[in-house]
Amino acid sequence: MIVKYFMDKGSRNYQEDTLFINGKIYQEEYFGKIRVEKIEEDKALFAVLDGMGGGEAGDFVSYFVAKELKKIWEDSLKNQPLDIKLYIRAIRYLQKLTERIFLEGSFLSYAGTTLSGLVIDKKENKALAFNVGDSRVYLLRNNKLKLLTKDHSLVQKLIDMGLLREEERIYHPQKHIITFGLGSAFKDVWLEEKEKIYFNLIDLQKEDVFFLSTDGVHDYLQDKELEYFLIEEKENLRGLALLIEEIFRRGAPDNFSFIYVENK
């Protein structure tokens, strides 16, 4: 697997995104350039987390969840079959843990983060995408882009109800309002089971490209634009640089982070 990743705080005062690259955790204001790694292992986990800007200490919460995810991954999930039930249990545990530490301890009572992840298992020849919140996982296959996750957001609800078209999403003034995530801010949603973790298990193919992003990327690009940049990266090794350039050209209003994974 070839992995390329990048993060920048954009126009915000500080970084609330966190990246998880198969056990390595990053939360930096500026990368400066795209980082590249080759992963030789047959099974790997990648994730993007976006701390709530309107909540309390979004940077702390997203980093905390990433650290706990690392423990779960290395102690258990990495050595277990690719079973959705195990990941449901793990994500629910992460929610209980954040509630116990932040809410019951009267610390950050309105804190939250998104979590979108991708597990690639080359032995099982499967890939599992999952999410809570509005960070995303895409698949580029045969030069066609497909969204593997589904946003938990007000805008997505409007799209599902037929009140908004997908292409109008990036212009909606309330596009940053999320309805589900991890943290004390979502305690009642978890308790009342108003939302569910979204999962997508697919067969893995050679040359598949996966792209994980926080909303600072996909909230400012139409899917057709993102598809173009990913094809350019796969074929000409320049698409991600063009993507970053375009986000800055549009003002980089938010923290923006992404992970590009190519299955070799």
C-alpha positions as CSV (number, residue, x, y, z in Angstrom):
1,M,0.0,0.0,0.0
2,I,1.2,3.5,-0.9
3,V,-0.1,6.1,1.6
4,K,0.0,9.9,1.1
5,Y,-1.3,12.3,3.7
6,F,-1.5,16.0,4.5
7,M,-2.9,18.4,7.0
8,D,-3.1,22.1,7.4
9,K,-5.0,24.4,9.8
10,G,-6.2,26.6,6.9
11,S,-7.6,29.9,8.0
12,R,-8.5,28.7,11.5
13,N,-6.4,29.7,14.5
14,Y,-5.5,26.2,15.5
15,Q,-5.7,22.6,14.3
16,E,-8.6,20.4,15.4
17,D,-8.1,17.6,12.9
18,T,-6.2,14.4,13.7
19,L,-4.8,11.8,11.4
20,F,-4.3,8.1,12.2
21,I,-2.0,6.3,9.8
22,N,-1.8,2.6,10.9
23,G,-0.9,3.4,14.5
24,K,0.8,6.7,13.9
25,I,-1.0,9.8,15.1
26,Y,-0.6,13.4,13.7
27,Q,-2.1,16.7,14.7
28,E,0.0,19.5,13.3
29,E,-0.8,23.0,12.2
30,Y,1.2,22.7,8.9
31,F,2.7,19.8,7.1
32,G,4.2,22.0,4.5
33,K,4.4,19.1,2.0
34,I,2.6,15.9,1.3
35,R,4.1,12.9,3.3
36,V,4.4,9.5,1.7
37,E,4.8,6.1,3.2
38,K,4.9,2.5,1.9
39,I,3.1,0.0,4.2
40,E,4.1,-3.6,3.7
41,E,1.7,-5.1,6.2
42,D,-1.3,-7.0,5.0
43,K,-3.7,-5.2,7.3
44,A,-3.9,-1.6,8.1
45,L,-6.2,1.0,9.7
46,F,-6.5,4.6,8.6
47,A,-8.7,7.3,10.1
48,V,-9.5,11.0,10.0
49,L,-11.0,12.8,13.0
50,D,-12.3,16.4,13.1
51,G,-12.9,18.0,16.5
52,M,-16.0,20.1,16.8
53,G,-15.1,23.7,16.2
54,G,-18.2,24.9,18.0
55,G,-17.6,22.6,20.9
56,E,-15.0,22.6,23.7
57,A,-11.4,21.7,22.9
58,G,-12.0,19.9,19.7
59,D,-8.3,19.4,19.2
60,F,-8.0,17.6,22.5
61,V,-11.0,15.4,21.9
62,S,-10.0,14.3,18.4
63,Y,-6.5,13.5,19.6
64,F,-7.7,11.6,22.6
65,V,-10.0,9.4,20.6
66,A,-7.2,8.7,18.1
67,K,-4.9,7.6,21.0
68,E,-7.6,5.3,22.4
69,L,-8.3,3.9,18.9
70,K,-4.6,3.1,18.6
71,K,-4.8,1.0,21.8
72,I,-7.9,-0.9,20.6
73,W,-6.3,-1.5,17.1
74,E,-3.0,-2.8,18.4
75,D,-4.4,-4.8,21.3
76,S,-7.4,-6.4,19.6
77,L,-8.7,-5.4,16.2
78,K,-5.6,-5.8,14.2
79,N,-5.4,-9.5,15.0
80,Q,-9.1,-10.2,14.6
81,P,-11.2,-11.1,11.5
82,L,-12.7,-8.1,9.7
83,D,-16.0,-8.4,11.5
84,I,-18.4,-5.3,11.6
85,K,-19.6,-6.4,15.1
86,L,-16.1,-5.9,16.5
87,Y,-15.9,-2.4,15.1
88,I,-19.4,-1.5,16.5
89,R,-18.2,-2.7,19.9
90,A,-15.0,-0.7,19.6
91,I,-16.7,2.6,18.5
92,R,-19.3,2.2,21.3
93,Y,-16.4,1.7,23.8
94,L,-14.8,4.9,22.5
95,Q,-18.0,6.8,23.1
96,K,-18.5,5.4,26.6
97,L,-14.9,6.3,27.4
98,T,-15.2,9.9,26.3
99,E,-18.4,10.3,28.2
100,R,-16.9,8.9,31.4
101,I,-13.8,11.0,31.2
102,F,-15.2,14.3,29.9
103,L,-18.8,14.4,31.1
104,E,-18.8,12.5,34.4
105,G,-15.6,14.3,35.3
106,S,-17.3,17.6,34.7
107,F,-14.7,18.2,32.0
108,L,-15.6,19.3,28.5
109,S,-19.3,18.6,28.8
110,Y,-20.0,19.7,25.2
111,A,-17.1,18.1,23.4
112,G,-17.2,16.0,20.2
113,T,-15.3,14.7,17.2
114,T,-16.0,12.9,14.0
115,L,-14.4,9.6,13.1
116,S,-14.1,8.1,9.7
117,G,-12.0,5.0,9.2
118,L,-10.8,2.5,6.6
119,V,-9.5,-1.0,7.3
120,I,-7.7,-2.7,4.4
121,D,-7.2,-6.5,4.8
122,K,-5.3,-7.9,1.9
123,K,-5.4,-11.5,3.3
124,E,-9.2,-11.4,3.4
125,N,-9.2,-9.2,0.2
126,K,-11.7,-6.8,1.9
127,A,-11.9,-3.2,2.8
128,L,-14.2,-1.8,5.6
129,A,-15.1,1.9,5.7
130,F,-17.0,3.4,8.7
131,N,-18.0,6.7,10.0
132,V,-19.7,8.8,12.6
133,G,-20.0,12.5,11.7
134,D,-19.3,14.2,8.4
135,S,-15.7,13.1,7.7
136,R,-15.6,10.8,4.7
137,V,-14.1,7.8,2.9
138,Y,-14.2,7.6,-0.9
139,L,-13.2,4.9,-3.3
140,L,-11.7,5.6,-6.8
141,R,-12.1,2.5,-8.9
142,N,-11.7,2.4,-12.7
143,N,-11.5,6.2,-12.6
144,K,-14.9,6.5,-11.0
145,L,-15.4,8.1,-7.6
146,K,-17.8,6.6,-5.1
147,L,-18.5,7.7,-1.5
148,L,-18.3,4.8,0.9
149,T,-19.6,6.6,4.0
150,K,-22.7,8.7,4.7
151,D,-22.6,12.0,6.5
152,H,-24.4,12.4,9.8
153,S,-25.4,16.0,9.2
154,L,-28.3,18.4,8.8
155,V,-27.5,18.9,5.2
156,Q,-27.5,15.2,4.5
157,K,-30.9,14.9,6.1
158,L,-32.2,17.7,3.8
159,I,-30.7,15.8,0.8
160,D,-32.4,12.5,2.0
161,M,-35.7,14.3,2.3
162,G,-35.4,15.7,-1.3
163,L,-35.2,19.3,-0.1
164,L,-31.6,19.8,-1.3
165,R,-29.6,18.6,-4.2
166,E,-26.2,17.0,-3.6
167,E,-24.4,19.6,-5.8
168,E,-26.0,22.4,-3.6
169,R,-24.4,20.9,-0.4
170,I,-21.2,22.9,-0.5
171,Y,-23.1,26.2,-0.6
172,H,-25.5,25.6,2.2
173,P,-24.9,27.9,5.2
174,Q,-25.5,25.1,7.8
175,K,-23.3,22.5,6.2
176,H,-21.1,22.3,9.3
177,I,-23.9,21.1,11.6
178,I,-23.4,17.5,12.4
179,T,-26.0,15.2,14.1
180,F,-23.7,12.4,15.3
181,G,-20.2,11.8,16.4
182,L,-18.1,10.8,19.4
183,G,-18.0,12.7,22.7
184,S,-20.1,14.1,25.4
185,A,-22.0,16.4,23.0
186,F,-23.6,13.3,21.5
187,K,-24.5,11.5,24.7
188,D,-28.3,11.8,24.2
189,V,-28.0,10.7,20.5
190,W,-26.2,7.5,21.6
191,L,-28.5,6.9,24.5
192,E,-31.7,7.3,22.4
193,E,-30.2,5.5,19.4
194,K,-31.2,8.3,17.1
195,E,-28.3,7.6,14.7
196,K,-26.3,4.6,13.7
197,I,-22.6,4.1,12.9
198,Y,-22.3,3.7,9.1
199,F,-20.4,0.7,7.7
200,N,-19.5,-0.3,4.2
201,L,-17.7,-3.6,3.6
202,I,-16.4,-4.2,0.0
203,D,-14.2,-6.5,-1.9
204,L,-10.7,-5.2,-2.5
205,Q,-9.3,-4.8,-6.0
206,K,-5.8,-4.1,-7.2
207,E,-5.3,-0.4,-8.0
208,D,-8.1,0.7,-5.8
209,V,-7.6,4.2,-4.4
210,F,-9.2,5.2,-1.1
211,F,-9.4,8.8,0.0
212,L,-10.3,9.9,3.6
213,S,-11.0,13.5,4.3
214,T,-12.3,16.0,6.9
215,D,-14.9,18.4,5.8
216,G,-12.3,21.1,5.2
217,V,-11.6,19.2,1.9
218,H,-15.0,17.9,0.6
219,D,-17.1,20.8,1.9
220,Y,-15.3,23.0,-0.7
221,L,-15.0,20.7,-3.6
222,Q,-17.7,19.0,-5.7
223,D,-17.3,15.3,-6.1
224,K,-16.4,15.7,-9.8
225,E,-13.6,18.0,-8.9
226,L,-12.3,15.6,-6.3
227,E,-12.5,12.7,-8.8
228,Y,-10.4,14.7,-11.2
229,F,-7.7,15.4,-8.6
230,L,-7.5,11.7,-7.5
231,I,-7.2,10.5,-11.1
232,E,-4.5,13.1,-11.7
233,E,-2.6,11.8,-8.7
234,K,-3.0,8.1,-9.7
235,E,-1.9,8.7,-13.3
236,N,0.4,11.7,-13.1
237,L,1.4,12.1,-9.4
238,R,0.3,15.7,-9.3
239,G,-3.4,15.6,-8.3
240,L,-3.0,16.0,-4.5
241,A,-0.7,19.0,-5.0
242,L,-3.4,20.5,-7.3
243,L,-6.1,19.7,-4.7
244,I,-4.2,21.5,-1.9
245,E,-3.5,24.5,-4.2
246,E,-7.3,24.7,-5.1
247,I,-8.4,24.6,-1.5
248,F,-6.0,27.5,-0.7
249,R,-7.2,29.4,-3.7
250,R,-10.7,29.1,-2.2
251,G,-9.5,30.6,1.0
252,A,-9.0,27.3,3.0
253,P,-11.8,28.4,5.5
254,D,-11.4,25.3,7.7
255,N,-8.8,22.9,8.9
256,F,-8.3,20.4,6.1
257,S,-6.7,16.9,6.2
258,F,-6.7,13.9,4.0
259,I,-5.2,10.4,3.5
260,Y,-4.7,8.8,0.1
261,V,-4.2,5.1,0.0
262,E,-3.4,3.1,-3.1
263,N,-3.7,-0.6,-3.0
264,K,-0.8,-2.1,-5.0
